[in-house]
Amino acid sequence: MKRILLTIFIFFSINTFSQTYFPFPDSTGTWKQFTIQSFGPGQEETTPHILFMNGDTTINGKNYTKIYKYSCPTLSNAISLPGSFSFCQIDTLNSQYYGGLRETNKQIYFIPDSLIQNEFCYNSIFPDPPSYNQELLLYNFNKTIGDTILYSYLDSSYIYIYDIDSILIDNSYRKQYHYYYTNNGSMSCYPNSQNYVEGLGDINNGLFSILMIYFESSYYFGCYQDNQISYVNYYNVTNCETVSTNNKEVIELIEIYPNPAKEKLNIRLDNYKNSKLEIYDILGNRLFTFLPTNNDNWIDISILKTGIYILKIIDKKGDSISKRINII
């Protein structure tokens, strides 16, 4: 009798998991990702990016959530997976509108802005930048094992769902779809991870993995955060907390010189009271913290080796911005 009850309990538990659907965010989602571009043996550039939601828009009578992109300073010859994202925070004043995202009937659609379409897949036979002027299907969460999803705008490339399992995210199990990708040989895109998760998208190659150009570049998902959950994929990605920097007055009243610098660095802050300065190496390790005592602050950097560092400025409200400094 106990065995029968246990079997019934397990059946209903599994059935409950399968019926719980986690929709995409529509207001507060933030994806932290990074691009690695190779120029030869031992020559790489790693660029962290933040994709975030900010506001709504109406296009052709349909409501979309606006997606913006902010690119943090590029790190030369960094390790393949940058450790800390603490130096990379949202700067809304210098972010670029990326496009509109919406969900309908468990399908996720994206309509890209015309200014950023050169980042997306193109026909390698006629290698002109794409002109996607219609909404594009990113994910379909209605499918089951054995189904295919056609991407007509990618030269009719398609994916085949060969498995569906679950992944634990913040104490809840979400469906994870595994697929094979097939193209007709004329597209420049071929995602490496080939899976996606309810409410998050691709948790290996990033939110727009199905669209990106992979020639001499690799894309990685670092972490995700909204007002309910946070999720980190890679084991050595840390400090994924997102702080939005949108205080124009604070940003404009910062001056750093000389840059490149050799022994001393001057940082001028008009609003210096209760602020804090931090310097990080390219791996995200915090090297030291400095509390400014006046408007002009000279910092001794003679102990730092030649290379690229990140200066993080945190104001009294907790907002922060990051600046790249070069030590010669």
Phi, psi and omega in degrees: 000316178298321180295321179295315179297320179297319179297317179297318180298315179297319180300312182291329177295314179295319180296324178295316178301317185290336183267349180275114180254137179250106182288166175290151175294156180231009181207328190233012183290139178224123178249124174256123186225173175210150180248135175243120180247129183258136178243008182141177181303125178073008181239104181223153172233128179249125181239112174286144178229153172235123172256127184216154180270138180202092176093177182235162175209159177243125180231123181052039177080004180246145182270132180232152169268131181287134175249129177243156179233132173238127179257125179276171182304138179287139180252119181277136177053037176281166175295161187299327180239105181297138185287294188258138174262011187297330180278351184251098180237159184295128172243096187294334181289333182246019178271155183248134175294127187257326180155188181246142182236137177212157177238136174213129179053045178063024175240137184253124181242150181222135174241109187284153174287146185295337185279348184243012186287347177290351177277348190260171183301148177220168179280114185288347175283321175239079193283059172264153177304142183291161176229078181274102181251016176231166179286145187245137176286127175259307185222149175229113183262013175270346190283159176236176180300132181098350179276159174241153177235120183268133174248086186297328181285350176254054181053037179061031170295159181211162175239150180243121180281111182257347179200149174225121175230199181230156178227137182275120179228115181049053174069014176229141179270129178242148178292139176237124184259128178251138186216161168258140182254133180230128174235175184264014176089358183248004181258152181267002184249140176202090184299143184275322189282318176057050168204163177207159189234145177305132174077353183235323187092210181285118182262017176239309182255359175106169189303319185252036186301327183291343185256341195283155174276129184251013180285114179060020179222150175231145182238138183225139173274130178262302183198166180225148179207139168220197184279003180236324184225164168219144182216130178244131182271295186285141187296332184253018172265121184230175176054056181269005179300139184255126174239124180274129177254104182226018179270097186299324182297317180294316183297318185286344184256038176235131178225130181236126178200156346287159178209100019289154180235160182244301184243327181225149180231130179259131178236117181257122181233116176291323178256073188272340186296132179063019176263170184215141178244137178227142177243131181240151170275180186288348177270358180090010178277128178283124184269316174197163181240140182229132178255108182295143181247352178204188183290319180255124185231118176264126181247131178282115181245016184296338181279349182275140178284162177299134180156192182257135179228164179244124175261122179251126181248122183243124182269181186294341178274351183095354175290151182217154170226159182235139178232142177273135176236144179250127177256126182245000000 
